[in-house]
Amino acid sequence: MSAIGASAMPALVTPLVADIQRFSLDNGPGIRTTVFLKGCDLRCAWCHNPQLQDQRPQIVFLADRCIACRACVSACRDSSSNSGSAHTCSGCGQCADVCPTGALRTIGTYISPERLASLLLDDLPFFDSSGGGVTFSGGEPALFSRYCGHTARILKSRSIHLAIQTAGMFPWDEFSQTLLPLLDLVYFDLKALHVDDHKRLTGRDPGPIIENFRRLAAGRTSLIATMVLVPGVSDDPGSIEAMRRFVYGSGVTRFEARPYNAGGRLKRWRPVTVPLRLDPMASMPKQL
């Protein structure tokens, strides 16, 4: 993901934009621009974007760029940036300022809905020529339905196709009133069905997620259910079949089981205070 700069956030109720990724081809139809927002209530063991869990600005680390010059250690007032492994980072950003290779970076930018819409409209020719549009992702973008809804209303005035990628942990009333009516497509990523498994893998009870999924399934918005096939966690035939039965039994006709991309995860930015919870595992594509 490309950097878009950093600035102060006026309040946690307004999300930070972590990235604007252009020319996306796998987040909906056509050529798309994907907006990644910081903030998610789940703590999935296999999270591909752990730098987007916390709503606050964070220092993130990319090991492949580090040359072990230790300039970050000299600059850090609490010596928390050494090798991206410490747990006392105050988020001051001094380490990122002096990093010569960009291995450390402050992630999270406040952008007003009007400014965000303006940036996204720059890509309108690509949307028009390919049938593409904008996808809200994260993090959990549905936690910020009013912000996304404000942006979406501006985009809809130009007839732009809008999609969202959600894991389902969000307040339904606000989402259904401010954002859902503006969406053309919802990708709903389901983690696990059993309560104990879901709590162990994400830290949260699946009840609200299942309820939100069923509400969406009963509506008229196009809904695609997704499931990541994590080796040793969710890639066994029993788990896949149980999820498929749940999805189809809810009236949803599209279900996509996606391979876990361990290599992609390890190459991405991660917060210096958040260790990986799963060991590196090879991708294991599944044909369903």
C-alpha positions as a printed NumPy array, in Angstrom:
array([[  0.   ,   0.   ,   0.   ],
       [  1.191,   3.464,  -0.807],
       [  1.71 ,   6.164,   1.773],
       [ -0.58 ,   9.177,   1.774],
       [  1.02 ,  11.176,   4.577],
       [  0.012,  11.786,   8.159],
       [ -1.786,  14.434,  10.16 ],
       [ -3.474,  14.857,  13.517],
       [ -6.855,  13.208,  14.081],
       [ -9.443,  15.502,  15.686],
       [-11.433,  12.701,  17.354],
       [-11.556,   8.916,  17.432],
       [-15.176,   8.978,  16.248],
       [-13.794,  10.135,  12.894],
       [-11.678,   7.44 ,  11.244],
       [ -8.139,   7.74 ,  10.053],
       [ -7.5  ,   6.849,   6.429],
       [ -4.597,   4.415,   6.32 ],
       [ -4.29 ,   4.188,   2.556],
       [ -5.954,   4.848,  -0.776],
       [ -5.077,   1.987,  -3.114],
       [ -5.727,   2.617,  -6.782],
       [ -6.124,   0.117,  -9.646],
       [ -7.478,  -2.637,  -7.395],
       [ -8.835,  -5.597,  -9.357],
       [-10.031,  -7.976,  -6.646],
       [-12.279,  -5.797,  -4.457],
       [-15.302,  -5.676,  -6.754],
       [-16.116,  -5.305, -10.46 ],
       [-13.899,  -3.342, -12.81 ],
       [-10.975,  -1.115, -11.88 ],
       [-11.464,   0.109,  -8.327],
       [-10.004,   2.45 ,  -5.78 ],
       [ -9.974,   0.965,  -2.278],
       [-10.045,   3.127,   0.838],
       [ -8.527,   1.5  ,   3.93 ],
       [ -9.747,   2.885,   7.27 ],
       [ -8.128,   2.282,  10.667],
       [-10.169,   0.653,  13.394],
       [-11.541,  -2.864,  13.959],
       [-13.096,  -4.571,  16.986],
       [-11.853,  -8.034,  15.966],
       [ -8.364,  -9.373,  16.655],
       [ -8.137, -12.182,  14.122],
       [ -5.15 , -14.469,  14.611],
       [ -4.409, -14.383,  10.863],
       [ -5.101, -10.681,  10.261],
       [ -3.441,  -9.458,   7.064],
       [ -3.635,  -5.821,   8.161],
       [ -2.883,  -5.647,  11.901],
       [ -1.781,  -2.048,  11.414],
       [ -5.439,  -1.208,  10.777],
       [ -6.878,  -2.618,  14.01 ],
       [ -6.192,   0.357,  16.277],
       [ -8.074,   3.579,  15.501],
       [ -5.116,   5.738,  16.511],
       [ -2.052,   6.708,  14.462],
       [  0.7  ,   4.092,  14.796],
       [  4.318,   3.477,  13.913],
       [  4.506,   0.513,  11.544],
       [  7.487,  -1.552,  10.457],
       [  8.47 ,  -3.369,   7.264],
       [ 11.332,  -5.77 ,   7.993],
       [ 12.391,  -6.13 ,   4.337],
       [ 13.427,  -2.475,   4.248],
       [ 15.388,  -2.44 ,   7.503],
       [ 19.187,  -2.189,   7.162],
       [ 19.837,  -2.363,  10.928],
       [ 21.448,   1.064,  11.027],
       [ 19.839,   1.703,  14.453],
       [ 19.13 ,   5.352,  13.645],
       [ 15.647,   4.716,  15.   ],
       [ 17.031,   3.588,  18.354],
       [ 19.139,   6.728,  18.672],
       [ 16.155,   8.956,  17.842],
       [ 13.539,   7.168,  19.934],
       [ 12.921,   8.823,  23.276],
       [ 11.803,   5.543,  24.843],
       [ 14.015,   3.14 ,  22.816],
       [ 10.954,   1.304,  21.552],
       [ 11.685,   1.082,  17.836],
       [ 14.541,  -1.431,  17.852],
       [ 13.781,  -4.001,  15.127],
       [ 10.07 ,  -3.228,  15.358],
       [  9.669,  -5.597,  18.304],
       [  9.258,  -3.486,  21.436],
       [  6.011,  -2.981,  23.328],
       [  6.401,   0.52 ,  24.748],
       [  5.977,   2.686,  21.635],
       [  4.471,   6.09 ,  22.41 ],
       [  3.788,   6.851,  18.745],
       [  5.847,  10.055,  18.687],
       [  7.073,   9.332,  15.136],
       [ 10.693,  10.347,  15.688],
       [ 11.975,   6.953,  14.578],
       [ 10.042,   7.163,  11.291],
       [ 11.351,  10.666,  10.678],
       [ 14.991,   9.503,  10.724],
       [ 14.61 ,   6.076,   9.067],
       [ 16.701,   6.28 ,   5.851],
       [ 14.948,   3.393,   4.054],
       [ 11.332,   3.926,   5.037],
       [ 11.206,   0.734,   7.101],
       [  9.372,   2.703,   9.798],
       [  6.406,   4.907,   9.044],
       [  3.545,   6.672,  10.803],
       [  0.24 ,   5.386,   9.463],
       [ -3.108,   7.159,   9.699],
       [ -4.331,  10.406,   8.126],
       [ -7.413,  12.456,   8.851],
       [ -9.183,  13.36 ,   5.601],
       [-12.584,  15.025,   5.542],
       [-15.341,  13.177,   3.629],
       [-15.425,  15.988,   1.082],
       [-11.676,  15.811,   0.503],
       [-11.753,  12.013,   0.31 ],
       [-14.528,  12.117,  -2.276],
       [-12.528,  14.651,  -4.289],
       [ -9.483,  12.358,  -4.29 ],
       [-11.59 ,   9.4  ,  -5.362],
       [-13.282,  11.313,  -8.166],
       [ -9.856,  11.717,  -9.772],
       [-10.253,   8.089, -10.834],
       [-13.685,   8.551, -12.427],
       [-12.396,   7.943, -16.005],
       [-11.128,   4.505, -14.945],
       [-14.426,   3.686, -13.24 ],
       [-16.44 ,   4.75 , -16.279],
       [-14.306,   2.808, -18.762],
       [-14.188,  -0.44 , -16.753],
       [-17.434,  -0.547, -14.799],
       [-15.413,  -0.122, -11.615],
       [-15.843,   2.057,  -8.551],
       [-14.86 ,   2.566,  -4.932],
       [-14.531,  -0.043,  -2.19 ],
       [-14.437,   0.821,   1.518],
       [-12.168,  -1.552,   3.432],
       [-10.044,  -1.653,   6.55 ],
       [-10.014,  -2.336,   9.378],
       [-13.774,  -2.363,   9.698],
       [-15.24 ,   0.463,   7.614],
       [-18.795,  -0.232,   8.793],
       [-17.774,   1.073,  12.226],
       [-17.662,   4.479,  10.555],
       [-20.917,   4.388,   8.633],
       [-21.641,   8.1  ,   8.929],
       [-18.231,   9.049,   7.567],
       [-18.42 ,   6.512,   4.735],
       [-22.036,   7.483,   4.074],
       [-21.134,  11.159,   3.731],
       [-18.408,  10.262,   1.257],
       [-20.673,   7.79 ,  -0.531],
       [-23.425,  10.342,  -1.102],
       [-20.988,  12.578,  -2.959],
       [-19.747,   9.647,  -5.055],
       [-23.28 ,   8.441,  -5.794],
       [-24.099,  11.855,  -7.247],
       [-21.661,  10.81 , -10.007],
       [-23.193,   7.305, -10.298],
       [-20.101,   5.536,  -8.965],
       [-20.42 ,   1.854,  -8.013],
       [-19.802,   1.425,  -4.273],
       [-18.755,  -1.689,  -2.356],
       [-17.673,  -2.481,   1.182],
       [-15.557,  -5.233,   2.728],
       [-16.782,  -6.025,   6.222],
       [-16.277,  -8.649,   8.913],
       [-19.703,  -7.877,  10.344],
       [-18.865,  -6.469,  13.788],
       [-20.664,  -3.122,  13.58 ],
       [-23.787,  -1.398,  14.96 ],
       [-26.63 ,  -2.299,  12.619],
       [-28.931,   0.685,  13.066],
       [-26.398,   3.322,  12.062],
       [-25.045,   1.197,   9.219],
       [-28.478,   0.403,   7.798],
       [-29.608,   4.024,   7.946],
       [-26.531,   5.95 ,   6.798],
       [-24.472,   3.669,   4.539],
       [-26.279,   0.524,   3.394],
       [-28.787,   2.318,   1.101],
       [-25.859,   3.743,  -0.87 ],
       [-23.994,   0.444,  -1.386],
       [-24.168,  -1.685,  -4.527],
       [-22.182,  -4.627,  -3.153],
       [-21.224,  -6.038,   0.247],
       [-18.375,  -8.492,   0.779],
       [-19.002, -10.15 ,   4.142],
       [-16.038, -12.093,   5.518],
       [-17.115, -14.858,   7.903],
       [-14.492, -16.191,  10.321],
       [-16.054, -19.123,  12.204],
       [-19.512, -20.339,  13.221],
       [-18.836, -22.051,  16.55 ],
       [-18.873, -19.62 ,  19.473],
       [-15.747, -20.986,  21.169],
       [-13.778, -21.085,  17.918],
       [-14.781, -17.549,  17.034],
       [-13.832, -16.195,  20.459],
       [-10.498, -17.982,  20.365],
       [ -9.607, -16.79 ,  16.875],
       [-10.99 , -13.235,  16.924],
       [-11.518, -12.353,  20.588],
       [-15.245, -11.707,  20.075],
       [-18.556, -13.539,  20.218],
       [-19.96 , -14.205,  16.714],
       [-23.561, -13.426,  17.711],
       [-23.732,  -9.823,  16.426],
       [-21.876, -10.811,  13.254],
       [-24.266, -13.653,  12.443],
       [-27.237, -11.396,  13.126],
       [-25.878,  -8.676,  10.817],
       [-25.22 , -11.241,   8.103],
       [-28.772, -12.565,   8.269],
       [-30.179,  -9.046,   8.139],
       [-28.146,  -8.299,   5.028],
       [-29.134, -11.62 ,   3.475],
       [-32.788, -10.72 ,   3.937],
       [-32.331,  -7.368,   2.156],
       [-31.923,  -6.366,  -1.451],
       [-28.245,  -5.33 ,  -1.516],
       [-25.985,  -7.68 ,  -3.468],
       [-24.112,  -9.801,  -0.901],
       [-21.078, -12.039,  -1.352],
       [-19.985, -14.18 ,   1.593],
       [-16.261, -14.87 ,   1.871],
       [-14.126, -17.149,   4.012],
       [-10.342, -17.253,   4.318],
       [ -8.915, -20.777,   4.265],
       [ -6.283, -20.597,   6.977],
       [ -4.226, -23.832,   7.073],
       [ -4.939, -25.795,  10.224],
       [ -7.65 , -23.35 ,  11.275],
       [-10.44 , -23.163,   8.723],
       [ -9.343, -25.169,   5.683],
       [-10.691, -28.573,   6.722],
       [-13.614, -29.951,   4.674],
       [-15.948, -29.92 ,   7.682],
       [-15.475, -26.212,   8.369],
       [-15.847, -25.298,   4.716],
       [-19.008, -27.356,   4.286],
       [-20.553, -25.988,   7.485],
       [-19.896, -22.437,   6.339],
       [-21.25 , -23.108,   2.881],
       [-24.453, -24.58 ,   4.3  ],
       [-24.89 , -21.602,   6.595],
       [-24.405, -19.137,   3.739],
       [-26.728, -20.86 ,   1.296],
       [-29.219, -21.588,   4.068],
       [-29.381, -17.847,   4.738],
       [-30.463, -17.24 ,   1.148],
       [-27.118, -15.946,  -0.107],
       [-26.161, -17.428,  -3.471],
       [-22.509, -16.387,  -3.7  ],
       [-19.827, -17.867,  -1.46 ],
       [-16.095, -17.429,  -2.077],
       [-13.487, -19.443,  -0.174],
       [-10.18 , -17.626,  -0.511],
       [ -6.647, -18.919,   0.084],
       [ -4.666, -17.588,   3.014],
       [ -1.697, -15.613,   1.713],
       [  1.013, -15.977,   4.359],
       [  3.694, -14.474,   2.153],
       [  1.653, -11.348,   1.51 ],
       [  0.936, -10.948,   5.191],
       [  4.55 , -11.115,   6.277],
       [  5.595,  -8.539,   3.676],
       [  3.092,  -5.955,   4.87 ],
       [  3.42 ,  -3.207,   7.396],
       [  2.722,  -4.183,  10.989],
       [  2.602,  -2.12 ,  14.18 ],
       [  5.812,  -2.222,  16.185],
       [  3.766,  -3.185,  19.269],
       [  1.738,  -6.044,  17.72 ],
       [  3.468,  -9.42 ,  17.199],
       [  2.21 , -11.961,  14.679],
       [ -0.088, -14.514,  16.341],
       [  0.278, -17.235,  13.718],
       [  3.462, -18.751,  12.35 ],
       [  4.185, -18.247,   8.65 ],
       [  2.169, -20.722,   6.604],
       [  2.122, -21.411,   2.895],
       [ -0.87 , -20.427,   0.814],
       [ -3.207, -23.363,   0.183],
       [ -5.691, -22.656,  -2.626],
       [ -8.896, -24.668,  -2.476],
       [-11.147, -25.583,  -5.373],
       [-14.751, -25.74 ,  -4.222]])
